[in-house]
Amino acid sequence: MIATRSDGLRLDTDRALIDVDRVHHWLSTDAFWALGRSRDKVARTIENSLVFGLYESAEPVDGHGDGDGEEHGAEPGKVGEQLAFARVVTDYATFGWLCDVYVAPEARGRGIGTWLAAAVVAELAPYGLKRLMLATVDAHEVYARAGFQPLPDPGRIMIISE
């Protein structure tokens, strides 16, 4: 998936474009759920997940975007600074877990989180997953705009946690 917005932001699922050092820094120093996570562990999560990177455009905006994240024929591999990251752990058949969603502080307030969550939903829609889940402490409204709802019966979910 490659999508661009009229403001020049670009969303791409190409794993090779992910700035692993930047994502590691974000997660290990600023994301409460991943504080102290090692670079090796971050790299392994990227290798074994469907990843989404959001970037400043490396090229002039073509003026055809309308800000909704639709594809506009951007050239693969040409991106600027990475501004956001998300990954999905999925079997591409029945289940997906959206996790490690992070938007750089300087890029917040531009609708990036909502666009990222909606792009994840759109990318996985053709697979007909029975469940796409996530956990959030404070971004319920962002994810609700992409179609996520509170768990209807949380008593059914169990975990093993560190």
Wavefront OBJ file of the C-alpha trace (Angstrom):
o trace
v 0.000 0.000 0.000
v 1.228 3.447 -0.875
v -1.013 6.415 -0.164
v -0.356 10.144 -0.136
v -2.285 13.118 1.188
v -2.498 16.567 -0.323
v -0.274 17.897 2.478
v 2.560 15.677 1.253
v 2.320 12.983 3.904
v 2.883 9.484 2.602
v 1.849 6.150 4.091
v 3.716 3.024 3.013
v 3.805 -0.631 4.083
v 7.265 -1.262 2.664
v 9.257 -2.751 5.552
v 12.535 -1.614 3.959
v 11.544 2.048 4.408
v 11.095 1.816 8.189
v 13.746 3.759 10.112
v 14.380 1.062 12.725
v 16.637 3.304 14.828
v 13.980 6.031 14.959
v 11.175 3.593 15.782
v 13.332 2.000 18.479
v 14.037 5.419 19.982
v 10.349 6.374 19.963
v 9.149 3.147 21.506
v 11.928 2.564 24.026
v 12.053 6.135 25.380
v 8.575 7.640 24.912
v 5.932 4.912 24.549
v 4.838 3.842 28.038
v 3.994 0.314 26.839
v 7.471 -0.291 25.357
v 9.868 1.657 27.583
v 13.278 0.032 27.541
v 12.467 -2.341 24.663
v 15.737 -3.368 23.024
v 16.628 -2.437 19.454
v 16.908 -6.131 18.600
v 13.374 -6.766 19.844
v 12.026 -3.775 17.888
v 13.782 -5.040 14.748
v 12.277 -8.509 15.221
v 8.776 -7.091 15.652
v 9.193 -5.161 12.401
v 10.482 -8.245 10.558
v 7.520 -10.336 11.704
v 4.640 -7.891 11.350
v 2.701 -5.971 8.730
v 4.199 -2.502 9.171
v 2.988 0.985 8.336
v 5.336 3.941 8.099
v 4.171 7.490 7.625
v 6.617 9.911 6.054
v 7.063 13.462 4.903
v 7.111 13.479 1.135
v 10.528 13.476 -0.522
v 8.960 14.952 -3.650
v 6.708 17.923 -4.421
v 3.026 17.265 -3.823
v 1.203 16.699 -7.120
v -1.872 18.648 -6.077
v -4.230 15.749 -6.789
v -4.708 14.627 -3.207
v -7.728 15.633 -1.219
v -6.407 14.852 2.242
v -8.292 11.567 2.590
v -5.316 9.287 2.161
v -6.281 7.945 -1.235
v -3.532 6.575 -3.454
v -2.143 9.019 -5.973
v 0.513 7.063 -7.829
v 3.473 8.053 -5.679
v 6.764 6.515 -6.726
v 7.766 3.610 -4.461
v 10.867 4.113 -2.346
v 10.897 7.931 -2.343
v 10.130 9.154 1.148
v 11.299 11.834 3.535
v 11.544 11.800 7.322
v 9.485 9.164 9.129
v 6.779 10.731 11.312
v 4.737 7.740 12.503
v 4.713 3.973 12.797
v 2.262 1.161 13.422
v 2.366 -2.584 13.074
v -0.140 -5.405 12.914
v 0.437 -8.961 14.056
v -1.868 -11.043 11.884
v -2.486 -14.428 10.300
v -4.238 -12.685 7.355
v -7.200 -15.030 7.819
v -9.000 -14.565 11.127
v -7.181 -12.189 13.470
v -5.074 -9.052 13.695
v -3.610 -7.068 16.570
v -2.816 -3.409 15.897
v 0.039 -2.347 18.142
v 2.988 -0.018 18.615
v 1.116 2.897 17.049
v 3.288 5.961 17.484
v 3.138 9.479 16.047
v 6.165 11.714 16.588
v 5.356 14.567 18.995
v 6.120 17.219 16.364
v 3.609 15.639 13.971
v 0.678 15.250 16.365
v -2.547 17.180 15.854
v -2.560 16.702 12.060
v -4.943 13.722 11.869
v -2.091 11.279 11.366
v -3.265 8.788 13.999
v -6.741 8.617 12.498
v -5.371 8.234 8.966
v -2.977 5.520 10.118
v -5.712 3.542 11.924
v -8.088 3.860 8.952
v -5.326 2.703 6.592
v -4.752 -0.399 8.723
v -8.459 -1.216 8.608
v -8.568 -0.669 4.825
v -5.421 -2.728 4.197
v -6.806 -5.699 6.131
v -10.428 -5.466 4.910
v -9.913 -7.761 1.870
v -8.825 -10.589 4.173
v -12.139 -10.675 6.046
v -10.575 -10.963 9.500
v -13.050 -11.956 12.188
v -11.318 -9.678 14.707
v -8.958 -6.734 14.535
v -8.055 -5.620 18.029
v -5.946 -3.034 19.809
v -5.408 -1.693 23.293
v -5.345 1.994 24.144
v -5.238 4.034 27.316
v -6.107 7.460 25.954
v -6.783 7.419 22.188
v -10.258 5.890 22.082
v -11.667 8.701 19.912
v -8.871 8.353 17.340
v -9.546 4.646 16.892
v -13.338 5.047 17.014
v -13.093 7.274 13.913
v -11.527 4.275 12.134
v -14.351 1.950 13.245
v -12.949 0.408 16.439
v -15.365 -0.150 19.341
v -14.907 -1.099 23.001
v -14.696 -4.837 23.638
v -18.285 -6.049 24.095
v -17.401 -8.730 26.648
v -13.999 -8.063 28.224
v -14.503 -10.948 30.637
v -13.870 -13.354 27.747
v -10.349 -12.107 27.083
v -7.409 -13.553 29.010
v -3.696 -12.791 28.810
v -0.282 -13.869 29.966
v 1.741 -10.726 30.616
v 5.337 -9.954 31.582
l 1 2 3 4 5 6 7 8 9 10 11 12 13 14 15 16 17 18 19 20 21 22 23 24 25 26 27 28 29 30 31 32 33 34 35 36 37 38 39 40 41 42 43 44 45 46 47 48 49 50 51 52 53 54 55 56 57 58 59 60 61 62 63 64 65 66 67 68 69 70 71 72 73 74 75 76 77 78 79 80 81 82 83 84 85 86 87 88 89 90 91 92 93 94 95 96 97 98 99 100 101 102 103 104 105 106 107 108 109 110 111 112 113 114 115 116 117 118 119 120 121 122 123 124 125 126 127 128 129 130 131 132 133 134 135 136 137 138 139 140 141 142 143 144 145 146 147 148 149 150 151 152 153 154 155 156 157 158 159 160 161 162
